[in-house]
Amino acid sequence: MGSEEKILEALSEKAMKAGEIAEFVGLDKDDVSKTLKTLKAKGKVISPKRCYYGLPE
């Protein structure tokens, strides 16, 4: 499973900060932040409030 899939799976639980996602999936926070930026550009992730990420409804 790639990092995008791991992050999307983690966000299916609840909205989280990048650091929380990194701990949950066992990846580096910087890598998670970069992947979140890519996922957000693709429309697969939203930021419901500052520094939090979740899945679109």
C-alpha positions in Angstrom: 0.0 0.0 0.0 1.4 3.4 -1.0 1.5 6.5 1.1 -1.5 8.0 -0.6 -3.6 5.0 0.2 -2.4 4.9 3.8 -3.2 8.6 4.3 -6.7 8.2 2.8 -7.4 5.2 5.0 -6.3 7.1 8.1 -8.5 10.1 7.1 -11.5 7.7 6.8 -11.4 7.5 10.6 -11.6 11.3 11.3 -10.1 14.7 10.3 -6.5 14.9 11.5 -3.4 17.2 11.5 -0.4 16.1 9.4 1.6 15.1 12.5 -1.3 12.9 13.7 -1.6 11.2 10.3 2.2 10.6 10.2 2.1 8.9 13.6 -1.0 6.9 12.6 0.5 5.5 9.4 4.2 5.4 10.5 5.5 7.9 7.9 7.7 11.0 8.1 5.7 14.2 8.8 7.3 16.0 5.8 6.4 13.2 3.5 2.8 13.2 4.8 2.6 17.0 4.2 3.8 16.7 0.6 1.4 13.9 -0.1 -1.5 15.8 1.5 -0.7 18.7 -0.8 -0.9 16.4 -3.8 -4.1 14.8 -2.6 -5.7 18.2 -2.0 -4.8 19.3 -5.5 -6.5 16.2 -6.9 -9.6 16.9 -4.8 -9.3 13.7 -2.7 -8.6 15.6 0.5 -10.1 18.7 2.0 -9.0 21.0 4.8 -12.2 21.7 6.8 -10.2 24.0 9.2 -6.7 25.3 9.3 -4.0 22.5 9.6 -6.7 19.8 9.6 -7.3 17.4 6.7 -10.3 15.2 6.0 -12.1 13.5 3.2 -14.7 15.3 1.0 -18.3 14.4 1.8 
